[in-house]
Amino acid sequence: MTERRVDIMITIENHLGTIELSQDYFAYLVGTAASSCYGVAGMTKSGAKQGLRSMFSRRSFADQGVRVHTEGGRLVIDLHISVVYGMNIAAIARSIVNKVRYTVEEATGFSVKKVNIYVDEMKQE
């Protein structure tokens, strides 16, 4: 039996035509930007699909903790993170929102409507 992989594309339509980005590229871009912020201990699994996938496969995936969809031609990004215990969560969230929005808009030219941050766990340093 061969493994068949379906690439999910992020599609934005504008007056010039249709732009498509692979989900893997976009998730890697967003995950790297969020993970590099001070106080972020890592990305966590966001939902049953990612939890089951990681249970059966021991490798990590680029889209761990990242969900993206569009609303009105603009991107909405959901991030599930783990933070370092004792850090100011509001400051970490503001930092992530600013960095992810800037990174996405500079790298892709897509407009970001909203970045939602979900703190799923805290870890000791």
N, C-alpha and C positions, 0 to 999 in steps of 0.2 A: 504494500500500500504506500503510495507516495503522499507526502505532506503537501497540501495545497494552501497557499497563503493568499489572502485577499488584502490588497493594500487599500486602506481607507484614505481618501483624499479630502483635503480641506479645499472647498471651492468658493471663490468669491467672484461675483459677476459685477462688472462696472461698464461704463460707456465704451471702453476700448475692447471688451470681450471678456473671456473667462480665464481666471488664473487658478491653477491647482497646485497644491503642495502636498507631499506625502505626509501622512500622520506621523511616521517615524522621525522624519527630519524636524517637523514642527515640535514634537514632544521632546526631542533631544535638545533643541534650541531653548525651549521654555524651561525644561528640567535643569539644564546646566545653569541658566541665569538665576533661577530660584535657589538652587543648591549652593551657589557661590556667595550668597548673602550671609552676612555675619549673624550668628545665632541659629542658623538652620542646621540641624543635625542630619537631615536627609529627607528623602521623599518616601511617603508611605503608600501602600496599595489603596486604590480608590475604587472600591466596589468588589462584588463577588467575582466578576470575570477576571480581574487582575489577581485576586486571591487564589482562585482555582488554577489559573495559569501558572502562577509561581509555585504552587504546591506540586504540580506535575513536572515542572521544568525547574531545575535548580539555578538557571542563569537569570540575570537581571535583564529587564526590558527597558528600552528607552522611554516608554510612555508611562512608567510607574509613577502614580500620583498625579498624572496630568490628564485632564479632559478638556476638549475644545469643541465648541460649536459656534454657529453664527446666528446672529439676530439682526435682521435688517441690513445685511451686508457688512456687519462689523463683528469682530471676534469676541467671544465670551470665554474666558479661561478659568477653569477650576483647578486649584492646586491643593493636594493633600500633603501636609508636611509634618515633620517631627522637629521640635525645637529643643535647644539646650536649656536644661532646668535652671531657673533663676534669672533668665533674661526677660527683658520687657517685650512681651508678645506684640503689643500694639506697634512698637517701633520696628520690630522684625517684619510685621505684616506691611507696614508702609514702605519699608525698604524693598521688599519683594515686589509689591505692586509697581513701584516706580521703575525698578530695574527690568522687570519682565515687560512692561509696556514699552519702555525705551528700546530694549533689545528686539522685540518683535517688530515694532514699527520701523526701526532702522534696517533690520535684516530683510524684511519682506515687503515693506511698504503698506501692509494691511493695517487698518485702523482697529484699535482695541477698545471695545465698548466698556468691558468690565473685567477685573481680575478678582476672583473669589478665593480667599485663603481659608482652608480648613486645617486647624491644628489638631491632629489625631493623637499625638503622643508627645511626651517629654522624656528626654534622655539626660543622664548624667554625663558630664564632659569626659 
